[in-house]
């Protein structure tokens, strides 16, 4: 199969993977409000997905490197996500919603590290891999647009399941690329110790971000009077900026991966300063575009730095699981602050912790 065809197939599979993930992720706090009125329980529901994803990404990311294959993990993940995300349609009480979220976390964790590693290994010219990963953002944008268009918190589960089915069907056309088996013991510990400042700064940054994303859709609706489609518009500005910037990274932006990561972490501070000052829903759009840009820098910079210097699926699995850990901690913190104080204090917390994250990121050194 020609390299051009493989590239377009990987882009398409990546697109449907992230369209399926995003359509629920953005609106999960609102969906959770349908089964509980407690902001703390909403935080736990949001966190349950990420907790399951943490264990799944670490275990299956390492297993993928040991086997030297990616496709079987990608396909199993798509099938499992189609089933578990569709199961959300029937989750009309808090117990069923918890079970659906845990299942979705497990199956999404199976395919995410393998998909990133497959994209990296399928293309000879590594800068072009950025254009494939940019379809993460394009998929997120499609999912958010679909949610706003459907404008029904039940039907978006069916649409999400459909995205995963499409991704699975396309993945059956991908060639099976076999990479070197990584059988050395203690690999996970070595990668963590070697890249401790990257993982710590990523964790702190995303704890702050995840805490805000837990309350932000509710804040937009309750305090600023936003409708579901208006929330979609706000988040589209995020994903569109990420897609455009990731695409530019392939040819126009030529700085080191470590520098990109540091810029991504540091610029996030200004996002939450801005969001803490808005007085109408549309005012969030430029700051959400900025966060899309910061995400493009830290995601590409961090993942490429890890894959160039470590076993790929294991290191990207650790990157993703670090995000998942933050997405467990962040919602719980947001729920606690929301009970004790007010939503705006979650923004203040995010600003403070991301400042610390940037300071830690300055310790990361470039490697050849």
N, C-alpha and C positions, 0 to 999 in steps of 0.2 A: 504494500500500500504506500502510495506516495506520501512524503512528509507533509505536504500541503493538506491532503485529505485527513491525515491523522490530526494535524493541528486544529482543523475546523471541527472534527468530531469531538476532540477533547474540550474545545471551547463550548460546544453545544451541551455536552454532558455536564460540564461545570455550571453552565447557565441554569439548567433545569434543577440541578442539585440545590443551588442557592435560592432559586425562586421558590422551591418547596419549603426551604427552611425559613425564609424571611416572612412569608405570608402569615405565619403564626407568631414568630418571635416578637415582632413589633407590637402586636395587639394582645399578647398574652395577659398583661395586667388587666386590660378591659374585659377579656374573656373570663378571667378568674373572678372578676366582680360579679359574674352571673351565678357563682356558687357560694360566695362568701362576701361579707361586708367588712371583714377584718383586713386592714392593710398589712398586718403581720402575716396572716395566712396567705395573702396574695404574694408576699415576698417568698414564702416557703414554696408555693406552687411554682413560681418562676425559678427558684433555686433547684428544685428537684430534678428538672431536666439537665441542668449543668452538672449536678452531682453525679448522675448516672453517666454523663458524657465524659467526665474526668477519668473514671476507671476504665471505660471502654476505649478511649483514645490512647491511654498509656499502654494497656494490654495489647490491643490489636495493632497499634502502631509498631510496637516492638515485634509482634508476631509476624507482621508483614515483612520487616527487614530480615527476620530469621528465615522465612520461606523464599525471599527474593522475588516475590510476586505481589501484584497490587490488585489485579482485576477481580479476583474472587471476592475480595473484601469490599470493593466498590459495588459489585452487583448485589451481594448479600445486604449491604447497607441500603441500597435503593429499594429492594423488595421489602425489607423490614420497615423502612420509613413510610412507604406507601401504605402499609397496613396500620402502623401505630399512629401516624398523623391522621389517617382516616378515622381511627377509633375515637379521636377527640369529638367527633360528631355526636357520639352516644354518651359522652361524659357529662351527665347532667347533675352530678353531685361531686363533692370534694374528693371522695375516695377514688372514684373512677377517673377523675381528672388527674390526680396524682399518679395513678397507674399508667395512664396514657402518656404523661410527660416523662416518666421514668423509661418506658419502652422506647419512646422517640429519642431520648438521650443516648440510650445504648446503641441503637442502630445508626444514628447519625455519627456517633463516635467511631463506629467500625469503618466508615468510608471516608471521613474527612482527611486524616493523615495520609491514607493510601492515595487519595485523589490528588493531593498536592504533590506527593512524591512522583506519581505517575506523570503528571504534567511536566515536572522538572526533567524526568528521564526520557520522555518521548521526543523531546526537541533537542537537536544538536547545538543550536545557537541559543545560549541561555538567556540573552536579553529578550528574545521573542517569547520566552515563558511568561514574561510579565504581561504580555497581551492576552495570554490564556487566563491568568489569574485575575485580570481585569474583568473577566466575565463573572467573577464572584459578585462584583458590584452591580453589573448589568442584570444578573439574576435577581439580586435583592430588589433592584428597582422594579423589575417586572412583577415580582411577588407583591410588592407594596401597591403598585398600580392595580393589580388584579384584586387585591383586598378592598381598595377604595372603590373600584368599579362594581364589585359584588355587593359591597356595603351591607353584609350580613355575617355576623360572627359565627353562624353555624355553617353556612355554605362555603366559607373559606377553607374549612377542613377538607371538603371534597376536592376543591381546586388544588390544594396543596398535595393531596394524594395523587392527583392526575399529573402534576409536575414530576413527581418521583417515578411514576410509571413511564413517562416519556424519557426520563433520564436513563432508566434501566434498559429500555428498548434500544436506545442509541449506544449504550455501553456494550451491548452484544456485538457491535460492529468494530469495536476497538481491538487492535492486535495485542496479544499477550506478551508484554515486554518482561523478560527475566533479568533481574539485576543481581549483583554479587550478594551472596548470603552473608549476613552479619551475625556470626555465631558467638562472638566474644562475650563472656559473662561480665556482669557489672556495667554494661553499657549505659544504662539509664542514669546510674549514679555518676559516672564519669562525665556525661553530657551536662548534667545539672551543675556539678562542681565547676566545670570548665567555663560554663556560661551563666554563672550565678547572678551576675549583675544584670544581664539582659533579662533573665526570667524574673528577678525581683522587681525591676523597674516596670516590666510588663504587667506583673501581678498588681502592683500598687496603682498603676495608671488605670487598669481595667476594673479594679474594685471601685474606684471613684466613678468611672463611666457607667458601670452596671448598676450602681446605686441610683444614679440619676435616671437611667432608662426604665427603671422599675416604676418610678412615680411620675415621669414626664408625660406619658400619654394621659394619665388620670388628671394631672395638673392642667394640661391643655384643655381637657373637657370640662372639668369642674370649675376652674378659676378663670379660664380665658374663653370659654364657650365654644371651643372647636368641635366641629362635626367629624365623623369618622373619615370622610373623604378629604377633609382639610388636614387631618393628621397625616394621611397618605401623602399629600402634597409636600408637607414639611419634610418627611423622610425621603421623598424622591430627590430633593435637593442634596441630601447627604450622599445617596448612592450614585447620583449623576456626577457629582464632583469627584468621588472616588474612582469611578470608571474612566473619566477623562484624564485624571492625573496618572492613573496606572498605565493607561495607553501611552501617555507622553514619556513615561519612564523607559519605554523600550528604545527610544531613539533620541529624545530631546534632553532628558535629565540624566546627567552623568556624574553622580557623586557616589561615594562609597556606601555600602549597605549599612554600616554602623552609623554613619552620619545621617542617613535617611531615618533610621530608627530613632535617633536622638531628637531630630526635628519633629517627628511624629508625636513623640511623648511630650516635648516641651510646648508645642503649639496648642495642645489640648487644653492647657490651662486657660487660654483666652476664650475657648468655646464656652466653658461653664461660667466664666465671669460674665460673658454676654448673655447667656440664657438666664442668669439670675436677675437681669435688669429688664427683661422684656415685659410689655404690658398688653400685647395683643398676639394672637396666635401666629400671624404672618411674619411678625418680627423675629421668629425663631429661624426662618429660612436661611439667612446668610450664615448664621452660626452653625446650623446643621450642614451647610455646604463646607464650612471650615473643618468640621469634625470628619467629614468624608475625606478631605485632603489629608488630615493628620493620620487617619486610618490607613490610607494608601501608603504613606511613607513608612509607618511602623510595621505594617503587615509585610510588605515587600522587603524592606530592609532587614527585619528580624528573621523572616523565614529563609531568605537567600543566604544571609550570614550563617545560619545554622546548617543549611543543606550543603554549603560549600566546605564546611569544616567538620561535619559529623555524619553518622549514618542518617539517611534522609527521612525515612518514615518515622523512625523513633524520635528524631529531633523535632520534626513538624508535629508529631503527636504530643510531645511535651509542650510545644508552643501553644497548640490548641487546648490542651488540658489546663495550662496555666490560665488561659482565658476562661475556661469553664470553672476553675476554682474561684476566680474573681466573680463569676456570675452566680456562684453560690453565696459567697460572702457579701457581695454588694447588695442584693435584694434584702437580705436579712438586716443589714445595717440600715438600709432605706426604710424598711418596715419599722424598725425600732425608733429611728429618728422621727418618722411620721407619726408614731403614737405619742412620743414624748414632747415633740415640738411642732414644727410646721414643715411643709414640703420644701420651702426655700432653704432650710438648714441642710437639706441633703445636698444642694448645690454648693453651699459653703464647705461642707465636708469634702466634696469631690475636688474643689479647687485646692484645698490644703494638701490632700494626699497625693495629688498629681504633681504638685511642687516637689514633694519628697521623691516621687518617681523620677522626675527629671534630674534631680541631684544624683541619684543612684546611677542613672544611665550614663552620666559623664565618666564613670569608671570603666565603661566597656571599651576594650581596645580592638583595633583592627587586626585581623590575621590574614596571612597570605594563603 
